[in-house]
Structure formats: structure tokens, C-alpha cells
Amino acid sequence: MLHYALVFLVIALVAAVFGFGGIAAGAVGIAKILFFVFIIMAVISFAVSLIKR
């Protein structure tokens, strides 16, 4: 999931360089959502692994 967040971030940067502001804003929004979902899932996974010990 972190990979997809980075891919959308790169797409946003390339779109911003070429002047496609709407596409860049959309890609940044998707990248942010994917990053936060990744962080939440990583924290939950870490907590579950601590509880199972």
C-alpha cells in the first residue's frame, strides 16, 4: 500500500511539473489517503503482534 502511495505522489509531481493542476491535486489526495491507511494498518498490526506475545 505504501508503494501505491509513492506511485501516486510521483504521478502528482510529474503532473504538477507539466502544469496539470487538477490531476496533481487528485493524485496528491489519493496518495495522502493511501499513506494514512498504511499508517493505521501498520499501527494495528504492531499492536496485535504485541498482544499475541
PAGUMI-738786 format. One record per atom (N, C-alpha, C, O, CB): y, z, x; atom name; residue in three letters. Coordinates in steps of 0.2 Angstrom, whole numbers. Atoms other than C-alpha are relative to their C-alpha. Last residue first. Glycine has a CB too. Layout:
BEGIN
v_w_u_atomo_residuo
Y_Z_X_CA_ala;
...
This chain:
BEGIN
v_w_u_atomo_residuo
3_-4_-6_N_arg;
-62_113_15_CA_arg;
-2_7_-1_C_arg;
-4_10_3_O_arg;
5_0_5_CB_arg;
7_1_0_N_lys;
-60_104_-2_CA_lys;
-3_4_6_C_lys;
-9_5_6_O_lys;
-2_-7_1_CB_lys;
4_-5_5_N_ile;
-43_112_-5_CA_ile;
-7_-1_1_C_ile;
-11_4_0_O_ile;
2_-3_-7_CB_ile;
-1_-7_-2_N_leu;
-36_104_12_CA_leu;
-4_5_-5_C_leu;
-7_10_-3_O_leu;
8_2_0_CB_leu;
4_-1_-6_N_ser;
-43_87_8_CA_ser;
1_7_2_C_ser;
-4_10_5_O_ser;
2_-5_6_CB_ser;
7_-1_2_N_val;
-35_88_-9_CA_val;
-5_1_5_C_val;
-10_5_5_O_val;
-2_-7_-4_CB_val;
1_-6_3_N_ala;
-18_92_-2_CA_ala;
-7_1_-3_C_ala;
-10_6_-2_O_ala;
4_1_-6_CB_ala;
0_-6_-5_N_phe;
-19_78_10_CA_phe;
-1_7_-3_C_phe;
-5_11_0_O_phe;
7_0_4_CB_phe;
6_1_-4_N_ser;
-24_65_-3_CA_ser;
-1_6_5_C_ser;
-6_9_6_O_ser;
0_-6_4_CB_ser;
5_-2_4_N_ile;
-10_71_-14_CA_ile;
-7_0_3_C_ile;
-11_5_3_O_ile;
-1_-4_-7_CB_ile;
-1_-7_0_N_val;
3_70_0_CA_val;
-6_3_-5_C_val;
-9_8_-3_O_val;
6_2_-3_CB_val;
2_-3_-6_N_ala;
-4_52_4_CA_ala;
1_8_0_C_ala;
-4_11_2_O_ala;
5_-2_6_CB_ala;
7_0_-1_N_met;
-3_47_-14_CA_met;
-3_3_6_C_met;
-8_6_7_O_met;
-3_-7_0_CB_met;
3_-5_5_N_ile;
15_53_-16_CA_ile;
-8_0_1_C_ile;
-11_5_0_O_ile;
2_-2_-7_CB_ile;
-1_-7_-2_N_ile;
20_44_0_CA_ile;
-3_5_-5_C_ile;
-6_10_-3_O_ile;
8_2_0_CB_ile;
4_-2_-6_N_phe;
12_28_-5_CA_phe;
1_7_2_C_phe;
-4_10_4_O_phe;
2_-5_6_CB_phe;
7_-1_2_N_val;
20_28_-22_CA_val;
-5_2_6_C_val;
-9_6_5_O_val;
-3_-6_-4_CB_val;
0_-6_3_N_phe;
37_31_-14_CA_phe;
-7_2_-3_C_phe;
-10_7_-3_O_phe;
5_1_-5_CB_phe;
0_-5_-6_N_phe;
34_16_-2_CA_phe;
-1_7_-3_C_phe;
-4_11_-1_O_phe;
7_0_4_CB_phe;
7_0_-3_N_leu;
28_5_-17_CA_leu;
0_5_6_C_leu;
-5_9_7_O_leu;
-1_-7_3_CB_leu;
5_-2_5_N_ile;
44_9_-27_CA_ile;
-7_1_3_C_ile;
-10_6_3_O_ile;
-1_-4_-6_CB_ile;
-1_-8_0_N_lys;
55_7_-12_CA_lys;
-5_3_-5_C_lys;
-8_8_-3_O_lys;
7_1_-3_CB_lys;
2_-4_-6_N_ala;
47_-10_-8_CA_ala;
2_7_-1_C_ala;
-3_11_2_O_ala;
4_-3_6_CB_ala;
7_0_0_N_ile;
49_-16_-26_CA_ile;
-3_4_6_C_ile;
-7_8_6_O_ile;
-3_-7_0_CB_ile;
2_-4_6_N_gly;
67_-12_-27_CA_gly;
-7_1_0_C_gly;
-10_7_0_O_gly;
3_-2_-6_CB_gly;
-1_-7_-2_N_val;
70_-20_-10_CA_val;
-2_5_-5_C_val;
-5_10_-3_O_val;
8_1_2_CB_val;
5_-1_-5_N_ala;
62_-36_-16_CA_ala;
1_7_3_C_ala;
-4_11_4_O_ala;
0_-5_6_CB_ala;
7_-1_4_N_gly;
72_-36_-32_CA_gly;
-5_2_5_C_gly;
-9_6_4_O_gly;
-2_-6_-3_CB_gly;
0_-6_4_N_ala;
88_-34_-22_CA_ala;
-6_2_-3_C_ala;
-8_8_-4_O_ala;
6_0_-5_CB_ala;
0_-6_-4_N_ala;
84_-47_-10_CA_ala;
0_6_-3_C_ala;
-4_11_-1_O_ala;
6_-1_5_CB_ala;
6_0_-2_N_ile;
80_-60_-24_CA_ile;
-1_6_5_C_ile;
-6_10_5_O_ile;
-3_-6_4_CB_ile;
4_-3_6_N_gly;
96_-56_-32_CA_gly;
-7_1_2_C_gly;
-10_6_1_O_gly;
1_-5_-5_CB_gly;
-1_-7_1_N_gly;
106_-58_-15_CA_gly;
-5_3_-6_C_gly;
-7_9_-5_O_gly;
7_1_-2_CB_gly;
3_-1_6_N_phe;
99_-74_-9_CA_phe;
0_7_-2_C_phe;
-5_11_-2_O_phe;
-8_-3_-1_CB_phe;
-5_0_5_N_gly;
111_-77_5_CA_gly;
-3_0_-7_C_gly;
1_0_-12_O_gly;
4_-6_0_CB_gly;
-2_6_2_N_phe;
99_-83_19_CA_phe;
4_0_-7_C_phe;
6_-6_-9_O_phe;
-7_-4_-2_CB_phe;
-3_4_-5_N_val;
100_-67_28_CA_val;
2_-7_-2_C_val;
7_-10_0_O_val;
-5_-1_6_CB_val;
-7_-2_-1_N_ala;
97_-57_12_CA_ala;
4_-4_6_C_ala;
9_-6_5_O_ala;
1_7_2_CB_ala;
-4_3_6_N_ala;
82_-67_8_CA_ala;
7_2_1_C_ala;
11_-2_-1_O_ala;
-3_3_-7_CB_ala;
0_8_-1_N_val;
74_-64_25_CA_val;
5_-3_-5_C_val;
9_-7_-4_O_val;
-7_-3_0_CB_val;
-4_1_-6_N_leu;
78_-45_24_CA_leu;
1_-8_1_C_leu;
7_-10_2_O_leu;
-3_3_6_CB_leu;
-7_-2_2_N_ala;
71_-44_6_CA_ala;
5_-1_6_C_ala;
10_-4_5_O_ala;
0_7_-2_CB_ala;
-2_5_4_N_ile;
55_-53_12_CA_ile;
7_1_-2_C_ile;
11_-4_-3_O_ile;
-5_0_-7_CB_ile;
-1_6_-4_N_val;
53_-41_26_CA_val;
3_-6_-4_C_val;
7_-10_-2_O_val;
-6_-2_4_CB_val;
-6_-2_-4_N_leu;
55_-26_15_CA_leu;
2_-6_4_C_leu;
8_-8_4_O_leu;
-1_6_4_CB_leu;
-5_1_4_N_phe;
42_-34_3_CA_phe;
7_2_3_C_phe;
12_-2_2_O_phe;
0_4_-7_CB_phe;
-1_7_1_N_val;
30_-35_17_CA_val;
6_-2_-5_C_val;
10_-7_-3_O_val;
-7_-3_-3_CB_val;
-3_4_-6_N_leu;
33_-18_23_CA_leu;
1_-7_-1_C_leu;
6_-10_1_O_leu;
-4_2_6_CB_leu;
-7_-2_0_N_ala;
30_-11_5_CA_ala;
4_-3_6_C_ala;
9_-5_5_O_ala;
0_8_1_CB_ala;
-4_4_5_N_tyr;
14_-22_4_CA_tyr;
7_2_0_C_tyr;
12_-2_-1_O_tyr;
-3_1_-7_CB_tyr;
-1_7_-3_N_his;
8_-14_21_CA_his;
4_-4_-5_C_his;
8_-8_-3_O_his;
-7_-3_1_CB_his;
-6_0_-4_N_leu;
12_4_14_CA_leu;
1_-7_3_C_leu;
6_-9_5_O_leu;
-2_5_6_CB_leu;
-6_0_4_N_met;
0_0_0_CA_met;
6_0_4_C_met;
11_-3_3_O_met;
0_6_-5_CB_met;
